Amino acid sequence: MISPCRIHRARNRNRVDSLPLAILLATCFLASVGEVLSQEALSSASEAAGLGWLPAVPVQITAGLDMGYDDNVTLSSPGQGQGSQGSVFARENVVLTYARPGERTQIALIGVGRFSQYFDVSGQNETTGNVTLSLTHNFSSRLSFYASFYGTYQNEPNFQSNVGPQNVRSPFFDTVDLFALTYHWLLRFSTVTSYTFERVQYFSSSNGNSQNGVQNTLAQNRVQNTFSEELQFSLTSRTVLVGEYRFEAVDYDTAPTNNSTTNFILAGVNHNLTEHLMVHVRGGESFRSLENDGNMASPYFEGTLGYVRSNHSLNWTASYGYESPTATGVTTTKTWRTGLDLRYDLTSRLSSTTGVYYHLDENQGGTGSTGTQNSLQLTLGLRYTINRRLALHIDYEHDSTSSLGSTPGYSRNRYSAGLSYTY
Protein backbone atom coordinates (compact mmCIF):
# COMPACT_ATOMS: atom_id res chain seq x y z
CA MET A 1 0.00 0.00 0.00
CA ILE A 2 1.30 3.45 -0.86
CA SER A 3 0.72 5.88 1.98
CA PRO A 4 -0.63 9.38 1.19
CA CYS A 5 2.29 11.74 0.54
CA ARG A 6 0.54 12.86 -0.30
CA ILE A 7 0.18 10.59 0.76
CA HIS A 8 -3.90 10.61 -0.87
CA ARG A 9 -6.94 10.98 1.59
CA ALA A 10 -10.20 10.46 4.31
CA ARG A 11 -14.17 11.65 7.05
CA ASN A 12 -16.31 12.40 10.15
CA ARG A 13 -18.15 15.65 10.73
CA ASN A 14 -15.71 17.08 13.22
CA ARG A 15 -14.87 20.74 12.88
CA VAL A 16 -11.72 22.58 13.85
CA ASP A 17 -13.14 25.04 16.40
CA SER A 18 -11.31 27.76 18.27
CA LEU A 19 -9.97 25.45 20.99
CA PRO A 20 -8.20 22.97 18.64
CA LEU A 21 -6.87 25.88 16.62
CA ALA A 22 -5.55 27.55 19.76
CA ILE A 23 -3.87 24.30 20.77
CA LEU A 24 -2.33 23.97 17.30
CA LEU A 25 -1.02 27.54 17.36
CA ALA A 26 0.36 27.04 20.87
CA THR A 27 2.27 23.98 19.72
CA CYS A 28 3.30 25.20 16.27
CA PHE A 29 6.78 26.05 17.55
CA LEU A 30 7.18 22.40 18.49
CA ALA A 31 5.78 21.09 15.22
CA SER A 32 6.54 19.88 11.66
CA VAL A 33 6.36 20.34 7.87
CA GLY A 34 5.27 17.66 5.45
CA GLU A 35 2.48 15.29 4.73
CA VAL A 36 2.05 11.87 6.28
CA LEU A 37 5.62 10.57 6.22
CA SER A 38 7.06 7.18 6.93
CA GLN A 39 9.75 6.86 9.56
CA GLU A 40 12.40 6.70 6.85
CA ALA A 41 11.08 9.86 5.18
CA LEU A 42 11.04 11.50 8.59
CA SER A 43 14.72 10.76 9.05
CA SER A 44 15.51 12.13 5.57
CA ALA A 45 13.62 15.33 6.34
CA SER A 46 15.61 15.86 9.52
CA GLU A 47 18.88 15.32 7.66
CA ALA A 48 17.84 17.82 5.00
CA ALA A 49 17.20 20.33 7.77
CA GLY A 50 20.71 19.73 9.09
CA LEU A 51 19.63 17.68 12.08
CA GLY A 52 21.49 14.69 13.45
CA TRP A 53 20.45 12.47 16.32
CA LEU A 54 22.03 13.04 19.74
CA PRO A 55 23.36 9.72 21.10
CA ALA A 56 21.99 10.12 24.64
CA VAL A 57 19.08 12.56 24.34
CA PRO A 58 16.46 11.75 21.66
CA VAL A 59 15.20 15.36 21.51
CA GLN A 60 16.89 18.04 19.43
CA ILE A 61 16.00 21.69 18.76
CA THR A 62 17.19 23.83 15.87
CA ALA A 63 16.53 27.58 15.56
CA GLY A 64 17.05 29.60 12.40
CA LEU A 65 16.68 33.08 10.92
CA ASP A 66 16.18 33.81 7.18
CA MET A 67 16.08 37.03 5.17
CA GLY A 68 14.76 37.17 1.64
CA TYR A 69 12.65 38.74 -1.09
CA ASP A 70 9.24 37.71 -2.47
CA ASP A 71 8.33 39.30 -5.82
CA ASN A 72 4.58 38.54 -5.63
CA VAL A 73 3.35 38.32 -2.06
CA THR A 74 -0.37 38.63 -2.87
CA LEU A 75 -0.29 36.22 -5.87
CA SER A 76 -1.43 38.98 -8.23
CA SER A 77 -1.82 38.48 -11.98
CA PRO A 78 -0.26 41.18 -14.22
CA GLY A 79 -2.28 39.82 -17.12
CA GLN A 80 -5.43 41.13 -15.43
CA GLY A 81 -4.02 44.63 -14.96
CA GLN A 82 -2.86 43.93 -11.40
CA GLY A 83 0.66 44.87 -10.39
CA SER A 84 2.70 42.33 -8.44
CA GLN A 85 3.51 43.43 -4.90
CA GLY A 86 7.03 42.45 -3.88
CA SER A 87 8.48 42.66 -0.38
CA VAL A 88 11.55 41.94 1.71
CA PHE A 89 10.74 39.45 4.45
CA ALA A 90 12.26 37.97 7.61
CA ARG A 91 11.46 34.46 8.79
CA GLU A 92 12.17 32.81 12.14
CA ASN A 93 12.13 29.00 12.37
CA VAL A 94 12.10 26.54 15.26
CA VAL A 95 12.49 22.80 14.59
CA LEU A 96 12.03 20.00 17.10
CA THR A 97 12.89 16.35 16.46
CA TYR A 98 12.44 13.22 18.54
CA ALA A 99 13.27 9.60 17.75
CA ARG A 100 13.22 6.33 19.65
CA PRO A 101 14.42 3.68 17.16
CA GLY A 102 15.58 0.14 17.81
CA GLU A 103 12.82 -0.74 20.30
CA ARG A 104 9.64 -2.79 20.14
CA THR A 105 7.64 0.45 19.86
CA GLN A 106 9.42 2.89 17.55
CA ILE A 107 8.45 6.57 17.64
CA ALA A 108 9.66 9.44 15.47
CA LEU A 109 8.54 13.07 15.42
CA ILE A 110 9.57 16.16 13.52
CA GLY A 111 8.02 19.60 13.89
CA VAL A 112 8.50 23.12 12.57
CA GLY A 113 7.12 26.44 13.77
CA ARG A 114 7.62 29.48 11.56
CA PHE A 115 6.82 33.20 11.61
CA SER A 116 7.21 35.28 8.42
CA GLN A 117 7.07 39.07 8.44
CA TYR A 118 6.71 41.11 5.20
CA PHE A 119 8.06 44.65 5.51
CA ASP A 120 6.67 46.26 2.33
CA VAL A 121 3.14 44.75 2.14
CA SER A 122 0.75 45.03 5.07
CA GLY A 123 -1.57 42.28 6.25
CA GLN A 124 0.45 39.38 4.80
CA ASN A 125 2.47 38.22 7.83
CA GLU A 126 2.14 34.50 8.51
CA THR A 127 2.44 32.16 11.48
CA THR A 128 2.55 28.47 10.56
CA GLY A 129 2.92 25.20 12.39
CA ASN A 130 3.29 21.59 11.23
CA VAL A 131 3.73 18.32 13.08
CA THR A 132 4.33 14.75 11.88
CA LEU A 133 4.42 11.78 14.23
CA SER A 134 4.92 8.12 13.29
CA LEU A 135 4.63 5.06 15.50
CA THR A 136 5.42 1.40 14.77
CA HIS A 137 4.69 -1.43 17.19
CA ASN A 138 5.47 -5.12 16.62
CA PHE A 139 3.03 -7.25 18.61
CA SER A 140 4.68 -10.45 17.35
CA SER A 141 6.62 -11.80 14.40
CA ARG A 142 3.30 -11.99 12.52
CA LEU A 143 1.40 -8.89 13.63
CA SER A 144 2.51 -5.23 13.48
CA PHE A 145 0.81 -1.85 13.76
CA TYR A 146 1.74 1.46 12.10
CA ALA A 147 0.24 4.91 12.70
CA SER A 148 1.11 8.27 11.21
CA PHE A 149 -0.33 11.64 12.25
CA TYR A 150 0.13 14.86 10.29
CA GLY A 151 -1.29 18.31 10.96
CA THR A 152 -0.57 21.76 9.57
CA TYR A 153 -1.86 25.29 9.93
CA GLN A 154 -0.68 27.69 7.21
CA ASN A 155 -1.61 30.47 4.76
CA GLU A 156 0.47 29.50 1.75
CA PRO A 157 -1.14 27.26 -0.92
CA ASN A 158 -0.12 23.61 -0.93
CA PHE A 159 1.38 22.41 -4.24
CA GLN A 160 2.26 18.93 -3.00
CA SER A 161 -1.20 17.51 -2.30
CA ASN A 162 -4.90 18.04 -2.98
CA VAL A 163 -5.89 20.47 -0.20
CA GLY A 164 -7.28 23.61 -1.87
CA PRO A 165 -6.70 26.21 -4.61
CA GLN A 166 -3.12 27.20 -5.47
CA ASN A 167 -3.94 30.78 -6.44
CA VAL A 168 -4.91 32.19 -3.04
CA ARG A 169 -3.27 32.79 0.35
CA SER A 170 -5.84 31.89 3.00
CA PRO A 171 -5.39 30.32 6.45
CA PHE A 172 -6.33 26.65 6.64
CA PHE A 173 -5.88 23.56 8.79
CA ASP A 174 -5.20 20.14 7.25
CA THR A 175 -4.70 16.82 9.00
CA VAL A 176 -4.05 13.38 7.47
CA ASP A 177 -3.96 10.42 9.87
CA LEU A 178 -3.16 6.84 8.87
CA PHE A 179 -3.64 3.59 10.84
CA ALA A 180 -2.45 0.27 9.37
CA LEU A 181 -2.41 -3.31 10.70
CA THR A 182 -0.20 -5.91 8.96
CA TYR A 183 -0.61 -9.64 9.53
CA HIS A 184 1.58 -12.40 8.01
CA TRP A 185 -0.71 -15.38 7.53
CA LEU A 186 1.86 -17.54 5.74
CA LEU A 187 5.54 -17.26 4.89
CA ARG A 188 4.71 -15.60 1.56
CA PHE A 189 1.21 -14.19 2.18
CA SER A 190 0.20 -11.17 4.27
CA THR A 191 -2.60 -8.60 4.52
CA VAL A 192 -2.57 -4.88 5.32
CA THR A 193 -5.77 -3.33 6.68
CA SER A 194 -5.73 0.46 6.87
CA TYR A 195 -7.86 3.53 7.55
CA THR A 196 -7.00 7.11 6.55
CA PHE A 197 -8.72 10.21 7.87
CA GLU A 198 -8.34 13.72 6.42
CA ARG A 199 -9.88 17.02 7.50
CA VAL A 200 -9.52 20.26 5.49
CA GLN A 201 -10.72 23.44 7.21
CA TYR A 202 -10.35 26.97 5.79
CA PHE A 203 -10.93 29.93 8.08
CA SER A 204 -11.50 32.79 5.61
CA SER A 205 -12.59 33.05 1.98
CA SER A 206 -9.81 34.90 0.22
CA ASN A 207 -7.50 36.77 2.63
CA GLY A 208 -7.83 39.89 0.51
CA ASN A 209 -6.92 38.13 -2.73
CA SER A 210 -10.34 38.30 -4.41
CA GLN A 211 -8.57 39.27 -7.64
CA ASN A 212 -7.64 35.60 -8.01
CA GLY A 213 -11.30 34.63 -8.33
CA VAL A 214 -11.48 32.48 -5.18
CA GLN A 215 -14.43 34.03 -3.36
CA ASN A 216 -15.28 31.15 -1.08
CA THR A 217 -12.48 28.90 0.13
CA LEU A 218 -14.87 27.82 2.89
CA ALA A 219 -16.52 25.65 0.22
CA GLN A 220 -13.35 23.48 0.34
CA ASN A 221 -14.02 22.44 3.96
CA ARG A 222 -14.50 18.68 3.97
CA VAL A 223 -13.85 15.37 5.70
CA GLN A 224 -12.50 12.34 3.86
CA ASN A 225 -12.44 8.70 5.04
CA THR A 226 -10.60 5.94 3.18
CA PHE A 227 -10.69 2.24 4.07
CA SER A 228 -8.30 -0.21 2.39
CA GLU A 229 -7.67 -3.95 2.34
CA GLU A 230 -4.44 -5.06 0.66
CA LEU A 231 -3.31 -8.61 -0.16
CA GLN A 232 0.43 -9.18 -0.58
CA PHE A 233 2.18 -12.24 -2.02
CA SER A 234 5.99 -12.51 -1.94
CA LEU A 235 6.86 -13.87 -5.35
CA THR A 236 10.60 -13.65 -4.63
CA SER A 237 12.76 -12.05 -1.95
CA ARG A 238 12.74 -8.85 -4.05
CA THR A 239 9.24 -8.86 -5.60
CA VAL A 240 5.85 -8.61 -3.88
CA LEU A 241 2.59 -8.84 -5.87
CA VAL A 242 -0.26 -6.72 -4.53
CA GLY A 243 -4.06 -6.65 -4.90
CA GLU A 244 -6.01 -3.88 -3.18
CA TYR A 245 -9.57 -2.65 -2.62
CA ARG A 246 -10.26 0.89 -1.34
CA PHE A 247 -13.43 2.69 -0.37
CA GLU A 248 -13.32 6.48 -0.10
CA ALA A 249 -16.10 8.81 1.14
CA VAL A 250 -15.88 12.61 0.88
CA ASP A 251 -18.34 14.93 2.70
CA TYR A 252 -18.29 18.72 2.26
CA ASP A 253 -19.51 21.12 4.94
CA THR A 254 -21.24 23.64 2.65
CA ALA A 255 -21.04 22.08 -0.84
CA PRO A 256 -23.07 18.84 -0.61
CA THR A 257 -23.29 18.56 -4.40
CA ASN A 258 -19.59 17.58 -4.31
CA ASN A 259 -20.14 14.76 -1.79
CA SER A 260 -18.97 11.46 -3.27
CA THR A 261 -18.06 7.83 -2.67
CA THR A 262 -15.39 6.04 -4.72
CA ASN A 263 -14.48 2.36 -5.01
CA PHE A 264 -10.97 1.38 -6.20
CA ILE A 265 -9.98 -2.03 -7.59
CA LEU A 266 -6.18 -2.07 -7.91
CA ALA A 267 -3.29 -4.41 -8.65
CA GLY A 268 0.41 -3.70 -8.47
CA VAL A 269 3.90 -4.70 -7.46
CA ASN A 270 6.55 -3.73 -4.93
CA HIS A 271 9.97 -4.47 -6.38
CA ASN A 272 13.52 -3.84 -5.19
CA LEU A 273 15.53 -3.43 -8.39
CA THR A 274 18.73 -3.22 -6.35
CA GLU A 275 19.53 -2.84 -2.67
CA HIS A 276 19.37 0.95 -3.21
CA LEU A 277 16.48 1.26 -5.70
CA MET A 278 12.84 0.33 -5.10
CA VAL A 279 9.61 0.76 -7.09
CA HIS A 280 5.99 0.62 -5.87
CA VAL A 281 3.22 0.69 -8.51
CA ARG A 282 -0.59 0.43 -8.30
CA GLY A 283 -3.08 0.59 -11.17
CA GLY A 284 -6.68 -0.24 -11.88
CA GLU A 285 -10.16 1.24 -12.10
CA SER A 286 -12.03 3.68 -9.87
CA PHE A 287 -15.83 4.03 -9.70
CA ARG A 288 -17.16 7.33 -8.33
CA SER A 289 -20.71 8.20 -7.30
CA LEU A 290 -21.60 11.88 -6.83
CA GLU A 291 -24.49 12.76 -4.54
CA ASN A 292 -26.44 14.65 -7.23
CA ASP A 293 -24.62 13.85 -10.47
CA GLY A 294 -24.75 10.10 -11.07
CA ASN A 295 -21.98 7.52 -11.45
CA MET A 296 -18.75 7.55 -13.45
CA ALA A 297 -15.58 5.52 -13.86
CA SER A 298 -11.95 6.34 -14.59
CA PRO A 299 -8.56 4.57 -14.68
CA TYR A 300 -6.42 5.12 -11.59
CA PHE A 301 -2.65 4.93 -11.19
CA GLU A 302 -0.10 5.72 -8.49
CA GLY A 303 3.58 4.93 -8.13
CA THR A 304 6.74 5.77 -6.23
CA LEU A 305 10.42 5.31 -6.99
CA GLY A 306 13.03 5.63 -4.27
CA TYR A 307 16.82 5.60 -4.55
CA VAL A 308 19.13 6.00 -1.53
CA ARG A 309 22.92 5.98 -1.33
CA SER A 310 25.30 7.27 1.31
CA ASN A 311 25.67 10.76 -0.20
CA HIS A 312 22.48 11.22 -2.22
CA SER A 313 18.83 10.21 -2.37
CA LEU A 314 15.92 10.58 -4.79
CA ASN A 315 12.20 10.12 -4.29
CA TRP A 316 9.70 10.38 -7.15
CA THR A 317 5.93 10.00 -6.95
CA ALA A 318 3.20 10.10 -9.63
CA SER A 319 -0.56 9.55 -9.71
CA TYR A 320 -3.61 9.94 -11.92
CA GLY A 321 -7.26 9.76 -10.92
CA TYR A 322 -10.19 11.53 -9.26
CA GLU A 323 -9.37 14.25 -6.73
CA SER A 324 -11.53 16.68 -4.77
CA PRO A 325 -12.20 19.72 -7.03
CA THR A 326 -10.57 22.99 -5.97
CA ALA A 327 -12.04 25.27 -8.67
CA THR A 328 -15.24 27.12 -7.79
CA GLY A 329 -18.41 25.40 -9.10
CA VAL A 330 -16.61 22.32 -10.50
CA THR A 331 -17.96 18.89 -9.47
CA THR A 332 -15.43 16.50 -11.05
CA THR A 333 -11.64 16.77 -11.30
CA LYS A 334 -9.18 14.23 -12.71
CA THR A 335 -5.57 15.06 -11.84
CA TRP A 336 -2.16 14.12 -13.15
CA ARG A 337 0.21 14.73 -10.20
CA THR A 338 3.95 14.20 -9.84
CA GLY A 339 6.66 15.23 -7.40
CA LEU A 340 10.41 14.73 -7.18
CA ASP A 341 12.83 15.32 -4.28
CA LEU A 342 16.59 15.04 -4.75
CA ARG A 343 19.30 15.46 -2.10
CA TYR A 344 22.98 15.37 -3.02
CA ASP A 345 26.05 15.86 -0.82
CA LEU A 346 28.51 17.78 -3.03
CA THR A 347 31.24 17.65 -0.36
CA SER A 348 31.44 16.65 3.30
CA ARG A 349 30.19 20.16 4.20
CA LEU A 350 28.17 21.30 1.17
CA SER A 351 24.84 19.68 0.18
CA SER A 352 22.11 20.53 -2.32
CA THR A 353 18.36 19.90 -2.45
CA THR A 354 15.94 20.04 -5.40
CA GLY A 355 12.17 19.69 -5.38
CA VAL A 356 9.72 19.73 -8.31
CA TYR A 357 5.94 19.41 -7.87
CA TYR A 358 3.54 19.59 -10.82
CA HIS A 359 -0.09 18.76 -11.38
CA LEU A 360 -2.61 19.13 -14.20
CA ASP A 361 -6.32 19.31 -13.32
CA GLU A 362 -9.01 18.27 -15.81
CA ASN A 363 -12.15 20.06 -14.51
CA GLN A 364 -15.64 18.99 -15.58
CA GLY A 365 -19.28 19.42 -14.60
CA GLY A 366 -21.05 21.84 -12.31
CA THR A 367 -21.58 25.57 -12.92
CA GLY A 368 -17.94 26.63 -12.72
CA SER A 369 -15.12 26.93 -15.25
CA THR A 370 -14.32 23.70 -17.07
CA GLY A 371 -11.05 22.86 -18.78
CA THR A 372 -7.48 22.24 -17.67
CA GLN A 373 -5.37 24.11 -15.15
CA ASN A 374 -1.76 23.34 -14.22
CA SER A 375 0.40 24.33 -11.25
CA LEU A 376 4.16 24.09 -10.74
CA GLN A 377 6.47 24.52 -7.76
CA LEU A 378 10.28 24.39 -8.06
CA THR A 379 12.60 24.61 -5.04
CA LEU A 380 16.42 24.74 -5.02
CA GLY A 381 18.69 24.90 -1.99
CA LEU A 382 22.34 24.85 -0.94
CA ARG A 383 23.46 24.16 2.63
CA TYR A 384 26.95 24.66 4.07
CA THR A 385 27.77 23.08 7.44
CA ILE A 386 30.19 25.25 9.42
CA ASN A 387 30.35 22.82 12.35
CA ARG A 388 28.06 20.24 13.93
CA ARG A 389 25.81 22.98 15.35
CA LEU A 390 25.99 25.88 12.89
CA ALA A 391 24.98 25.92 9.20
CA LEU A 392 24.29 28.41 6.40
CA HIS A 393 21.77 27.95 3.58
CA ILE A 394 20.55 29.65 0.39
CA ASP A 395 17.14 28.83 -1.13
CA TYR A 396 15.07 29.68 -4.21
CA GLU A 397 11.39 28.88 -4.86
CA HIS A 398 9.27 29.41 -7.98
CA ASP A 399 5.48 28.95 -7.98
CA SER A 400 3.13 29.33 -10.93
CA THR A 401 -0.49 28.51 -11.75
CA SER A 402 -2.24 28.86 -15.10
CA SER A 403 -5.58 30.64 -15.57
CA LEU A 404 -8.93 28.84 -15.60
CA GLY A 405 -11.88 30.65 -17.14
CA SER A 406 -12.27 34.00 -15.39
CA THR A 407 -9.76 33.01 -12.70
CA PRO A 408 -6.31 34.39 -13.63
CA GLY A 409 -3.03 32.62 -13.05
CA TYR A 410 0.14 34.04 -11.53
CA SER A 411 3.90 33.60 -11.22
CA ARG A 412 5.98 34.06 -8.07
CA ASN A 413 9.66 33.87 -7.07
CA ARG A 414 11.14 33.82 -3.56
CA TYR A 415 14.83 34.15 -2.69
CA SER A 416 16.21 33.67 0.83
CA ALA A 417 19.36 33.00 2.84
CA GLY A 418 19.77 32.20 6.48
CA LEU A 419 21.59 30.71 9.43
CA SER A 420 20.56 27.81 11.71
CA TYR A 421 21.87 26.63 15.09
CA THR A 422 21.23 23.22 16.65
CA TYR A 423 21.05 22.85 20.42
N, C-alpha and C positions, 0 to 999 in steps of 0.2 A: 504494500500500500504506500502510495506517495503522500506524505503529509502536506497540508496546505502551506505554502511558502510565501505563502502564498499562499503557501500552503494555501486551500480553495474551499469552502465554507458551510454555517448552521443556525435554533429558535424557541422561544418561550416569551411571553409578553411582559418581561421585566423591562423597566425603564431606568435610565441612569438619572436619578434625581440629584438634588443638591448635596445630600450627604455623601453618596458614593463619589461624586465629583470632587467634593472637598477632601475626601480621603485620598483620592488619586493625586490631587494637586499637592497635598501635604507630603506625599511619598515620592513625588516626581523627581526629587533630587537623590533618590535612592533607587532609580528605576532604569528601564532599558529600551534600546531601539531594536526594531526588527519585527518580523512576523513570527509565527510559531516555528521555533528552531529546534532541531535535534541537539543532543548534547555535543556532538562533534561540531556542528555549525556554531554552537555557542562558544566553544573553545576557539574556533577560527576568528569569530568576531572579537573576542578579547585580545587575541594576538594582533589583529589589524589595528586595534586601538592602542597598541603598545603595552599591553598588560601581560605580565607573567604571573605564575602562581607562587605565592610565598610558601616555603616548605613547612612551616609550623603553623601559620595562621591562614585559614582558608578565605579570609575576607581581605579585599584590597580596594583602595580608593584612589582614583585619579582625578585631578582637577586641571582644567585648562582654560585658556583665554585666547580668543580669535579676534582678528580685525579683518574687515573685508569690504567689498563693494558689490551691491546688487543693482543691476541696470534696469530692472522692471519689477519693483516691489509689489505693485498693485495688479500685476498681470494684465496690463492694458494692451490694447490692440491698435497700433498705428494705422492699420488699414481701415479702421472705422473712425479716423479723425481724432483719435485719442493719443496724447503724448505719453510716452513711457516715463515713469517717475523713478529715477535712480536714487540711491542713498548709500552712504557709508554706514556700516553697522559694526557693533561689538557683540560678541557672543561668549557667555560664560558656560562652561560645561562641568558637570560632576558625574563621574562614572563609578559604580560599585559593582564588584564581582564577588561571587562566592562559589566554591566547588568542594564537593566531598566525594571524590572518585574512589574506586577500589574497594567499596564496601557493598554489603548486600542491598542496601538502599542507597542509590547514587542520586545526588542532588546537585544541580548547577543553576546559577542565577547570574544574569547580567542586567544592569540598569543604567539609564542615562537620564539626567535632568539637565535642561538647557533653558537659558534665558537670552533672547536676542533683542537688542535695542537698535532701532533705525533712527539716525540723527536728522535726516533731511526730509522725512515723510512722517507726518503725525498719524497716530492711531493704528500703527502696524506692528508694534512691539509684540513679541510672542513668548509665552512660557509653555514649554512642552515637557512631557514626561512619558517614559516607556519602560516597561518591565517584561522580562521573559524568564520563566522558571520552568525547568524540566526535572522530572523525577522518574527513576527507573527502579523497580523492585522485583527481585527474583524470588518467587515463593518456593520454587523447586526447580529441578533441572528441566521440567516440562512446562511449567506455568510462569509467566512473567507479566508485569504490568508496567505501562508507560503512560505518563501524563505530561502535557505541556500547556502552560498558561501564558498568554500574551495579552497585554493591554497597553494602549497608547492614548494620550490626549495631545492634540496638536492642531495647528491652523493650516499648515502647508498641505497641498494636495498630495495624495499618495499615488505614485506612478508604478509601484511594485505589485499592487494587488487591487481587486475590485471593491473599493470602499465607496467612492463618490466621484464627482466631476473633477477633472484636472485643471479646469480653467477658473477656479475660484479659491480664494483663501477664506476659510470659514472654520471656526473651532468645532472639532468633533471628537468623539470617543469611539474607539474600536477595540473589541476584544475577540480573540479566537482561542478556544480552549479545546484540547484534544485528549481523549481517554481511549487507550487501546489495551486489549487483553490478548496475549498470544499463548496458544496451547499446542504443544507438540504431541500429536496423537500417536504417530509412528516415527520411525527413524527418518523417513523422507517426507512425511506429510504433517502439515500444521495448519492452523486456522488463526486469523487475526480478526477479532471483533472490535469495532471502534465506534465512537460517537464524537462528533465535532459540533461545537456551539459557537455561533458568532452573533454579536450585537453591534450594530452601527447606530450611533446617536449623534446627530448634528444639533448645535445649540443656537444657531442663528442662520438666516437665509442666505445672506450674501456678503456680510462683513464690509459693506460699502462698495463692493465690486459689481454692482448691477449692470455695468457696461458689458460684462461678459455673458449676460443673458441667463444667469442662474438666479432666478427670483425666489426659489423655494427649495433650498437644500434640505429643509425639514422633511420633504417628501421622500428622501433617501433613508429615513429612519426605519430600521427593519430588524427582524430576528431570523436567523437561519439555523436549522437543525439538519445534520447529515448523519445517517446511520449506514454502516458498511460492514459487510461480511466478506472476508477474503480467504480463498483456499490457496495454499502454497504446496507445490510438489518439487522436491529437490531432484532434478534430473541428473545433475553431476555436482561435484563439490563447488563448481563455479557458476552453475546455472540453475535458477529456480523459476518454474512455470507458475503463473498466477491466473486465477479466475476470480472476479469480484462482482458483487452486486451492491449498489448504493441507492439509498432513498434520501432525497433532499426536499425539505419544505421551507418555503420563504414566505414570511408574513410581514407586510408593511403596516406602519402605524396609521398613516393618513392617505395611502394610495392603494386601497384594496384591489383595484383592477390589476395590479402587478403581482398579487399573491399567486404563488405557483407551487406545484409539486413536480419533481423530476425523478424518473427511474433510470439508472445506469446499468447496462450489462457490458462488462469489460473483460478483456483477456490481455495478458502481457507477460513480460519476462524481466527478471532481475539477473543481470549477468556481469561477472567480474572479468573484463577482458584481460587485465593483468592485475598484479597485486596493488597497483596504483590507480587503475582506471576501472570505473564501474558505470553501468548503464541500467536505468529503470525505465520501462516503457509500458503504458497502458493504452488500449484502444478499443472502441466498440461503438455502441449506439446509445443515445439518450432519448427519453420520451418525456416531453414536458406537457403539463396540463395547466393552463392559465384559468383563473377563477371565472373570468367573463369573456374569454376569447378562444375557447376550444382547445384541441390537442394538436401537438406537432412533434416531429422527430428530427434529429440531427446527429451526424457522426460526432464522436467525442474522442479526443486524444490528449494525452499528457505524458511528458517524459523528462528525465533528468540525466545529466552526465556529470560525473565528478572525477577529478584528477588531482591527486595529492602527492607531492614529493617534499623533500626536506626543505627546499628553499622556494617553492612556488606551489600554488594551488589554483584550480579552476573549477567553477561550478556553473552549469548551464541548465536552464529550465525552459520548457516550451509547452503550450497547451492550446487547444481549440475546442470551443463548445459554448453552450449557453452560459451567460453571466447576468447578474442583476443589472438592468438598464440604469445608466447614470444621466442620460439626456432627458430633458423635461418632456413629458407627454409620450415617451416611447415605451412600448410594452414588451418588446422582444429584442434582445441583443445577443449576437454571436460574436465571439472575440478570439482573434489570434493574439497570443501573448507570449513573450519571450524575455528572458533576463539572463545576463552573464556577469559573473564576478570573477576577477582575476587578481591574484596577489603574487608579487614576484620580488624576492630579495636580491637587489642588484649587487650589494656588498654586505658585509657583516653588520654595517650600521645603516645603510640606505635601502629602503624598500619602497615599492610602488603598488598602487591599487587602481583598478579600473572597473567601472560598473556601467552596463548598458541595459536599459529597460525600455521595451517597445511594445505597444499593443495597437491593434486595429479593430475598431468596433464596427459591426454591420448592424445598423439600427433599422427596425421594422415595426409597423403597426402603431396603434394609438393615434393621438392627435398632434404629436410633436414632429420634429424634423426627422425625416428618414434619410438613409444614406450612410456613408462611411465617415469615420473620424479616427485619426491616428494621433498618438502621443508618444513622445520620446524623452528619455532622461539619460544623460551621459555624465558620469563623474570620473574625475582623474585626481590622483593624490600622490604626493611624495612625502616620505617620513624619514627623518634623520635622527638616530638615537645618539644623544650626547653621552649619556651614561645610563645605568640601569634604572634611574629614576626620572631623568629629564630627556625630553624629546621635542624636536621642531617638526612642523608639517606645513605643507602648501597644498591647497585644494582648489579645484575648478568644477563647476556644475553648470550644465546647460539643460534647460527644460523647454519643450515646445509642444503645442497642441494645435491641430488644424481646425478650421472653422466647420460648423455644422449648421446649415440653414441660416437663420438670423443670428446664431451665436458665433461671434468671431473667435479666431484663434489668437495665439500670442507666442512670443519668443522671449527667453529670459536667460541671463548669464550671471553667475555669482563667482566671485574670486575671494579667496581668504587665505590667511596664514596665521599660525598660532604656536603656542607653547603649552606643553602639558607636563605635569609633575605627578609621579606616583608615590603614594605614602605606603 
